[in-house]
Amino acid sequence: MRLPIFLNLISVMIIFGLAQAQSGETLKVGDRIPDFKLAYATQDTVVFDGISSDDMKGKRYLVATFPAAWSPGCTKEMCTFRDTFADLAKLNIEILAVSGDYVFTQHEWAKYQKFSFKLMSDPTREFGRKLGVYNDQNGFFKRAIFVVGPDGLIQYINYNYSVADEKDYNTLKAFLAQK
């Protein structure tokens, strides 16, 4: 008799979990980037006081969300940013990458890969949820790109950024060059 109750409870939990899963694109071009203040790491340091949306006022920056440090796709994506960092800097763009990984993981990965840009840590997934990239069902961020203008407004979004080839990166770079 208890088994059906248990199975019903499991079914409700699964349905609730699916309802809580990341629902897709919640922000659009012209929206204000959600407020954030996140610890970050680079190859050289860990900054527990972090960086905030207030710190970025007046700057143009790119927020790259990614599922997990050390994974093959994320390594490919971040190494592309590392290898083209000087080109992006010439376009007056600062890179802020973010995942749910802890800042210590970000730091070790940044040291290993020699990432000089900031890898922000969002272990509560609050910022990821505000961006519409966190999936409660699997616990990971979706790979996405947001370009934010000096006024804090989103200028460009790609919720389906792919590292399968150079197409999405080249589209992003062309957008950055035209502004």
Backbone bond lengths (Angstrom), bond angles and torsions (degrees), N, CA, C in turn:
res aa  C-N    CA-C-N  psi(-1)  N-CA   C-N-CA  omega(-1)  CA-C   N-CA-C  phi
1 M - - - 1.451 - - 1.529 110.92 -
2 R 1.308 117.68 -33.69 1.462 120.47 -179.45 1.525 112.35 -73.66
3 L 1.320 117.94 -27.23 1.457 120.83 -178.41 1.529 112.24 -59.92
4 P 1.346 120.57 -47.18 1.473 118.73 177.96 1.525 113.00 -60.71
5 I 1.314 118.45 -37.29 1.464 121.29 177.96 1.526 109.18 -63.58
6 F 1.331 115.76 -44.03 1.453 120.98 179.03 1.533 110.51 -61.81
7 L 1.346 116.36 -44.60 1.462 119.67 179.73 1.528 111.33 -64.99
8 N 1.320 117.15 -38.34 1.469 120.06 176.24 1.522 110.80 -63.42
9 L 1.313 116.73 -41.48 1.457 120.96 178.72 1.530 110.09 -62.37
10 I 1.320 116.19 -44.29 1.469 120.86 177.44 1.533 109.74 -60.58
11 S 1.329 117.54 -43.99 1.467 121.02 179.55 1.521 111.28 -60.40
12 V 1.321 116.42 -43.72 1.460 120.34 178.69 1.518 110.28 -62.75
13 M 1.332 116.97 -41.63 1.461 120.62 179.39 1.532 110.58 -63.37
14 I 1.331 117.09 -41.30 1.461 120.74 179.82 1.524 109.77 -65.14
15 I 1.336 116.85 -46.33 1.461 120.23 179.46 1.516 110.44 -61.52
16 F 1.343 117.06 -44.07 1.460 120.53 178.61 1.519 110.32 -62.20
17 G 1.322 116.36 -41.46 1.465 120.75 178.42 1.509 111.72 -61.10
18 L 1.328 116.91 -40.79 1.460 119.71 178.08 1.517 111.24 -67.02
19 A 1.331 115.65 -36.26 1.461 118.95 178.85 1.519 110.65 -67.21
20 Q 1.322 117.11 -28.06 1.451 121.42 -179.07 1.527 112.84 -86.40
21 A 1.323 117.22 -9.23 1.461 120.24 -177.89 1.523 110.77 -62.48
22 Q 1.325 114.91 155.60 1.455 120.96 179.70 1.516 109.07 -54.00
23 S 1.313 116.09 127.93 1.455 121.07 -170.93 1.520 113.09 -96.46
24 G 1.296 118.09 -0.80 1.452 119.24 176.81 1.507 112.43 111.97
25 E 1.285 114.91 -156.55 1.448 123.13 -171.95 1.524 111.67 -68.56
26 T 1.316 115.94 113.76 1.454 120.09 -179.12 1.523 112.09 -108.64
27 L 1.309 117.36 -20.04 1.462 121.26 179.22 1.518 109.27 -109.32
28 K 1.324 115.02 158.26 1.463 119.14 176.98 1.528 109.20 -137.86
29 V 1.313 115.33 164.49 1.454 120.69 177.49 1.529 108.10 -56.90
30 G 1.337 115.22 134.29 1.464 121.49 -177.59 1.512 113.21 100.20
31 D 1.341 117.44 -18.54 1.468 120.79 175.55 1.524 109.76 -73.15
32 R 1.317 115.90 155.48 1.461 121.31 174.93 1.529 108.36 -78.98
33 I 1.324 116.22 138.33 1.467 119.92 175.33 1.524 107.52 -62.39
34 P 1.330 118.36 135.74 1.465 119.26 177.66 1.533 111.15 -60.36
35 D 1.321 115.67 147.34 1.466 120.39 177.58 1.530 109.64 -61.00
36 F 1.308 115.04 143.79 1.462 120.56 175.79 1.514 109.75 -149.09
37 K 1.303 115.54 155.81 1.466 124.95 168.81 1.516 104.72 -150.94
38 L 1.328 115.73 106.78 1.455 121.18 -172.89 1.524 111.31 -131.41
39 A 1.330 114.83 140.59 1.465 120.19 171.55 1.525 107.47 -63.15
40 Y 1.337 115.49 152.67 1.463 118.30 178.70 1.519 110.38 -145.55
41 A 1.334 113.07 165.01 1.461 120.87 177.25 1.517 108.69 -133.87
42 T 1.328 114.40 151.27 1.459 122.35 167.15 1.522 105.39 -127.34
43 Q 1.307 116.58 -175.08 1.467 118.90 177.72 1.530 111.81 -63.95
44 D 1.327 116.90 -23.86 1.462 120.87 -174.42 1.518 115.21 -100.26
45 T 1.332 117.90 -21.00 1.459 118.00 -169.31 1.523 112.65 -155.83
46 V 1.321 114.14 164.49 1.466 123.29 168.10 1.522 105.64 -121.39
47 V 1.325 116.56 129.74 1.462 121.19 179.55 1.527 107.46 -116.84
48 F 1.331 114.81 101.78 1.461 119.88 -177.04 1.526 111.91 -71.85
49 D 1.339 117.32 -31.07 1.469 120.15 176.96 1.520 110.67 -67.34
50 G 1.307 116.33 -22.13 1.447 122.14 171.53 1.501 116.57 75.95
51 I 1.299 112.71 -167.43 1.455 123.11 177.90 1.524 106.69 -130.31
52 S 1.313 115.61 147.56 1.466 119.14 -175.83 1.520 110.97 -127.57
53 S 1.309 114.36 167.83 1.469 119.64 174.84 1.525 109.61 -62.62
54 D 1.323 117.98 -32.28 1.473 120.47 175.97 1.521 111.33 -63.98
55 D 1.349 116.84 -39.17 1.469 120.82 178.23 1.524 111.82 -62.97
56 M 1.322 116.33 -26.40 1.466 121.22 -175.34 1.526 113.26 -91.97
57 K 1.337 117.17 -2.93 1.469 119.48 178.97 1.520 109.95 -57.36
58 G 1.323 115.73 136.12 1.450 121.22 -179.85 1.516 113.55 85.84
59 K 1.340 117.74 -2.42 1.463 121.96 -179.93 1.523 109.46 -116.30
60 R 1.304 115.58 151.55 1.462 121.27 172.23 1.518 106.88 -97.92
61 Y 1.329 116.13 130.93 1.456 118.99 -176.87 1.515 112.33 -146.88
62 L 1.300 113.45 162.21 1.449 122.61 -178.91 1.521 107.67 -113.85
63 V 1.320 117.41 129.29 1.465 122.37 172.89 1.519 106.26 -106.41
64 A 1.325 116.24 115.87 1.461 122.30 178.54 1.518 108.04 -109.74
65 T 1.327 117.00 110.68 1.465 119.70 176.76 1.520 107.96 -89.94
66 F 1.327 115.48 143.75 1.461 119.53 -178.59 1.522 109.63 -146.13
67 P 1.342 117.22 153.74 1.465 120.61 -175.15 1.527 115.31 -64.97
68 A 1.339 118.10 -52.80 1.461 118.17 -172.55 1.519 112.38 -161.30
69 A 1.322 114.82 135.19 1.463 120.84 173.53 1.525 109.24 -57.81
70 W 1.299 115.98 150.36 1.457 125.86 175.96 1.529 114.01 75.41
71 S 1.320 119.28 -9.60 1.470 119.86 179.66 1.536 108.84 -76.97
72 P 1.327 117.12 153.11 1.469 119.79 -174.42 1.529 114.20 -58.96
73 G 1.325 118.34 -47.65 1.468 120.89 -178.56 1.516 112.27 -64.62
74 C 1.331 115.95 -41.40 1.467 120.27 -179.41 1.525 110.51 -69.25
75 T 1.319 116.56 -37.37 1.461 120.03 176.57 1.520 110.21 -63.12
76 K 1.331 116.62 -43.08 1.463 120.03 178.11 1.525 110.64 -60.97
77 E 1.335 117.00 -45.45 1.464 121.19 -179.33 1.528 111.68 -61.88
78 M 1.321 117.08 -50.21 1.461 120.49 -176.48 1.524 111.63 -69.82
79 C 1.337 117.41 -32.77 1.466 119.17 176.85 1.525 111.01 -68.54
80 T 1.333 117.28 -31.62 1.466 119.86 173.86 1.525 109.65 -62.89
81 F 1.335 117.00 -45.09 1.467 119.93 177.03 1.528 110.61 -62.47
82 R 1.324 117.02 -42.04 1.472 120.39 178.77 1.521 110.87 -60.87
83 D 1.328 116.16 -45.70 1.462 120.63 -174.63 1.527 112.89 -72.67
84 T 1.328 116.96 -18.81 1.470 121.06 179.58 1.527 110.90 -115.62
85 F 1.315 116.15 16.66 1.461 121.66 -175.95 1.530 111.80 -56.09
86 A 1.306 117.48 -43.99 1.468 121.14 -179.37 1.528 110.81 -64.05
87 D 1.328 117.00 -40.42 1.472 120.43 178.11 1.523 110.91 -63.27
88 L 1.322 116.34 -42.67 1.468 119.88 179.65 1.526 110.86 -67.88
89 A 1.319 117.39 -37.43 1.469 120.93 178.48 1.534 110.52 -62.61
90 K 1.335 117.13 -35.76 1.465 120.80 177.01 1.526 111.16 -63.64
91 L 1.332 116.49 -24.72 1.461 121.58 178.54 1.539 110.98 -89.72
92 N 1.335 116.27 11.43 1.469 122.48 179.88 1.526 112.78 56.53
93 I 1.309 115.45 47.18 1.456 120.65 178.90 1.531 108.70 -124.42
94 E 1.309 116.14 133.30 1.460 121.45 175.72 1.523 108.06 -103.91
95 I 1.318 116.50 139.56 1.462 121.56 -178.75 1.523 109.58 -97.19
96 L 1.327 115.06 127.26 1.461 122.81 170.69 1.521 106.44 -123.84
97 A 1.309 117.07 109.62 1.460 120.83 177.48 1.521 107.90 -98.10
98 V 1.319 117.89 146.17 1.467 120.32 -176.65 1.523 111.56 -145.61
99 S 1.324 113.78 138.57 1.470 121.47 172.89 1.523 107.51 -146.35
100 G 1.306 115.19 179.80 1.458 120.70 177.66 1.516 113.66 -82.82
101 D 1.329 117.28 0.38 1.468 120.91 179.82 1.526 110.84 -64.71
102 Y 1.319 115.79 150.26 1.458 120.24 176.31 1.534 110.16 -70.30
103 V 1.300 116.15 153.96 1.458 122.15 -174.70 1.535 111.42 -61.27
104 F 1.323 118.38 -30.26 1.464 120.63 179.00 1.535 110.85 -68.77
105 T 1.323 116.42 -37.72 1.465 120.95 174.90 1.522 109.70 -64.25
106 Q 1.329 115.77 -44.97 1.463 120.57 179.05 1.538 110.15 -58.44
107 H 1.335 115.94 -42.74 1.469 120.14 -177.68 1.530 111.41 -64.67
108 E 1.311 117.10 -45.89 1.475 119.82 -179.55 1.522 110.81 -63.46
109 W 1.327 116.45 -40.29 1.464 121.09 178.59 1.528 109.92 -66.05
110 A 1.338 116.86 -43.46 1.469 121.36 179.56 1.532 110.57 -62.34
111 K 1.349 117.01 -41.11 1.471 119.45 177.56 1.524 110.81 -63.15
112 Y 1.310 116.10 -45.98 1.458 121.10 -177.45 1.531 111.54 -63.17
113 Q 1.351 116.15 -42.21 1.463 121.27 -176.57 1.535 113.53 -93.33
114 K 1.340 115.98 -5.78 1.472 121.57 -179.19 1.539 112.34 61.80
115 F 1.343 114.77 49.35 1.466 120.93 176.48 1.522 108.58 -85.93
116 S 1.319 116.62 121.13 1.468 120.07 178.87 1.530 111.81 -94.03
117 F 1.328 117.36 -14.65 1.460 120.44 177.50 1.527 110.22 -82.93
118 K 1.304 115.97 169.15 1.466 121.79 -173.60 1.523 112.02 -82.83
119 L 1.331 115.41 128.90 1.457 122.95 172.70 1.527 106.34 -106.27
120 M 1.321 116.10 104.70 1.465 120.55 -176.81 1.526 110.28 -83.53
121 S 1.317 114.24 146.61 1.456 121.78 -178.22 1.524 109.98 -110.36
122 D 1.324 115.74 123.87 1.467 122.06 -179.97 1.534 109.46 -123.44
123 P 1.349 117.31 66.78 1.469 119.28 -175.76 1.530 114.18 -65.50
124 T 1.322 118.34 -21.79 1.466 120.31 176.40 1.526 111.14 -83.31
125 R 1.318 117.04 -13.38 1.470 125.28 -178.64 1.529 112.73 65.55
126 E 1.330 117.92 13.11 1.469 121.79 -177.90 1.533 111.31 -62.89
127 F 1.324 117.14 -48.30 1.464 120.51 179.77 1.531 110.15 -64.75
128 G 1.320 116.49 -41.95 1.464 120.50 177.44 1.515 112.52 -58.77
129 R 1.315 116.20 -40.42 1.467 119.76 176.99 1.531 111.18 -64.53
130 K 1.338 116.45 -42.88 1.473 120.27 179.60 1.523 111.34 -63.01
131 L 1.330 116.80 -34.01 1.461 120.87 178.50 1.530 112.07 -76.69
132 G 1.330 116.24 -18.04 1.458 120.18 -177.46 1.513 113.30 82.87
133 V 1.353 116.96 24.42 1.462 120.20 -176.84 1.530 113.38 -114.07
134 Y 1.327 117.60 -6.42 1.462 119.02 -177.79 1.519 110.11 -90.32
135 N 1.318 116.34 133.63 1.446 122.54 178.71 1.531 108.17 -108.31
136 D 1.321 115.99 107.57 1.471 120.79 179.47 1.526 111.82 -60.59
137 Q 1.306 116.90 -29.19 1.460 120.48 -175.85 1.524 112.27 -68.77
138 N 1.331 117.47 -42.37 1.460 118.34 -178.28 1.533 113.22 -107.27
139 G 1.334 117.54 -9.29 1.456 120.86 175.38 1.518 115.74 82.20
140 F 1.323 117.57 11.48 1.457 120.69 -177.18 1.520 111.54 -121.50
141 F 1.323 114.59 158.53 1.458 121.31 172.04 1.527 107.99 -80.44
142 K 1.304 115.67 149.22 1.446 122.75 170.43 1.535 106.91 -82.02
143 R 1.319 116.51 147.33 1.460 120.48 176.39 1.524 108.18 -74.01
144 A 1.326 116.71 122.18 1.468 121.73 -178.87 1.522 109.20 -152.27
145 I 1.324 115.42 161.75 1.463 122.14 179.58 1.523 108.83 -130.08
146 F 1.326 115.76 135.04 1.461 123.26 174.97 1.521 107.44 -129.04
147 V 1.323 117.32 129.67 1.459 121.07 172.23 1.522 106.00 -106.23
148 V 1.330 115.16 127.27 1.461 121.73 -175.46 1.525 108.51 -115.69
149 G 1.328 115.46 132.35 1.463 121.02 -179.89 1.511 111.86 -82.69
150 P 1.324 117.05 170.51 1.469 122.05 -179.94 1.531 113.39 -58.05
151 D 1.336 116.28 -22.51 1.464 121.32 179.26 1.529 112.70 -86.59
152 G 1.346 117.37 0.79 1.466 121.36 -179.94 1.514 113.97 84.56
153 L 1.324 117.31 4.04 1.460 120.80 179.67 1.522 110.37 -93.31
154 I 1.315 115.14 142.59 1.458 120.93 -179.44 1.522 109.13 -74.60
155 Q 1.336 115.29 126.35 1.461 121.70 -178.68 1.530 112.63 -99.40
156 Y 1.332 115.92 -24.02 1.462 120.74 -173.27 1.522 107.80 -154.36
157 I 1.322 116.21 139.36 1.472 121.31 175.51 1.519 108.56 -138.53
158 N 1.312 115.74 137.83 1.461 122.22 167.94 1.522 106.71 -133.09
159 Y 1.336 116.44 99.75 1.463 121.61 179.18 1.521 112.06 -77.96
160 N 1.312 117.86 -5.34 1.468 121.60 -179.20 1.522 111.23 -124.90
161 Y 1.328 116.39 36.56 1.463 121.33 -178.72 1.525 109.38 -58.22
162 S 1.313 115.50 128.87 1.460 121.00 -177.25 1.525 110.58 -118.83
163 V 1.306 115.20 145.12 1.462 120.87 175.14 1.527 110.80 -108.39
164 A 1.326 116.17 11.21 1.464 120.26 -179.18 1.527 111.92 -62.16
165 D 1.336 115.35 -32.14 1.460 121.05 176.17 1.529 107.26 -149.15
166 E 1.308 117.75 -170.87 1.467 122.18 -176.41 1.534 113.35 -87.90
167 K 1.328 117.81 -2.01 1.468 121.67 -172.39 1.529 112.42 -55.75
168 D 1.323 118.07 -53.82 1.465 120.18 -177.03 1.525 111.89 -66.43
169 Y 1.323 116.70 -37.25 1.463 119.18 177.68 1.533 110.30 -64.66
170 N 1.318 116.95 -43.79 1.469 120.28 179.99 1.526 111.67 -64.69
171 T 1.333 117.31 -37.00 1.466 121.27 176.04 1.526 110.01 -63.77
172 L 1.328 116.67 -44.08 1.463 121.72 177.73 1.530 110.34 -61.04
173 K 1.307 116.99 -48.64 1.457 120.92 -178.33 1.532 111.53 -61.99
174 A 1.332 116.93 -39.44 1.468 120.48 177.74 1.526 110.08 -64.84
175 F 1.331 117.86 -39.75 1.460 120.27 176.93 1.528 110.85 -62.25
176 L 1.323 116.20 -45.49 1.469 120.23 -179.27 1.522 111.77 -62.22
177 A 1.318 116.39 -35.98 1.464 120.79 -178.02 1.530 112.24 -71.32
178 Q 1.316 117.61 -26.94 1.469 119.67 -176.95 1.518 112.98 -82.10
179 K 1.303 119.18 -14.81 1.470 122.09 -177.30 1.507 110.74 -92.13
